Every structure is written in C-alpha cells, then in structure tokens.
Amino acid sequence: MVMGAFSQAQGELPAGKDLGVAAALIDAFEGAVTRAKVERSRSPFDSFKGFVLSALVA
C-alpha cells in the first residue's frame, strides 16, 4: 500500500496503524462500482453501504 505509507510519512495518517482494513474497504467499494456498471443498477452500492455501515458501527 504505497499511498498509505506515503500518507503516514506526510503525517496525514497515524504511523504504525494497520492499513489493511482501509485497503479492504477500498477494494470492496471498487467492486461495488464495477458491479454497478455491469448491472446498470445502484443495488451494489446499497449492499456495500448496508454491509460497511453495519460492520463499522457494530
């Protein structure tokens, strides 16, 4: 994760934090974008939002 390391070096993100969760969230969102384009539907965004918000709040 090059950008994460760069952001940590610039002081934008706390040093020593695991950025794996952030990378997984970005990957999941990009997957939702791809599915939305293929399906021509916003349901992948709704699924992403429902899953991510419930997982982050819990």
C-alpha positions as CSV (number, residue, x, y, z in Angstrom):
1,M,0.0,0.0,0.0
2,V,2.2,2.8,-1.3
3,M,-0.3,5.6,-0.8
4,G,-0.9,4.6,2.8
5,A,2.8,4.6,3.5
6,F,3.1,8.0,1.8
7,S,0.2,9.4,3.8
8,Q,1.8,8.1,7.1
9,A,5.1,9.7,6.2
10,Q,3.3,13.0,5.5
11,G,1.6,12.9,8.9
12,E,-1.9,12.5,7.3
13,L,-2.4,9.1,8.9
14,P,-1.2,7.8,12.2
15,A,2.1,6.0,12.0
16,G,2.1,2.3,13.0
17,K,-1.5,1.8,12.2
18,D,-2.6,-1.3,10.2
19,L,-3.9,0.0,6.9
20,G,-5.3,-3.4,5.8
21,V,-8.9,-2.5,6.8
22,A,-8.7,0.6,4.7
23,A,-7.4,-1.3,1.7
24,A,-10.2,-3.9,2.1
25,L,-12.8,-1.1,2.2
26,I,-11.4,0.5,-0.9
27,D,-11.3,-2.9,-2.7
28,A,-14.9,-3.6,-1.7
29,F,-16.1,-0.2,-2.9
30,E,-14.3,-0.6,-6.2
31,G,-16.0,-4.0,-6.6
32,A,-19.4,-2.3,-6.0
33,V,-18.5,0.3,-8.6
34,T,-17.7,-2.4,-11.1
35,R,-20.8,-4.4,-10.4
36,A,-23.0,-1.3,-10.6
37,K,-21.6,-0.5,-14.1
38,V,-22.1,-4.1,-15.3
39,E,-25.6,-4.5,-13.8
40,R,-26.5,-0.8,-14.6
41,S,-28.0,-0.7,-11.1
42,R,-27.3,1.0,-7.8
43,S,-28.1,-2.1,-5.8
44,P,-24.3,-2.9,-5.4
45,F,-23.9,0.5,-3.7
46,D,-26.8,-0.2,-1.4
47,S,-25.4,-3.6,-0.5
48,F,-22.0,-2.1,0.1
49,K,-23.4,0.7,2.3
50,G,-25.5,-1.7,4.3
51,F,-22.7,-4.0,4.9
52,V,-20.0,-1.5,5.6
53,L,-22.1,0.8,7.9
54,S,-23.4,-2.1,10.0
55,A,-19.9,-3.6,10.2
56,L,-18.3,-0.3,11.3
57,V,-21.0,0.7,13.8
58,A,-21.0,-2.8,15.4
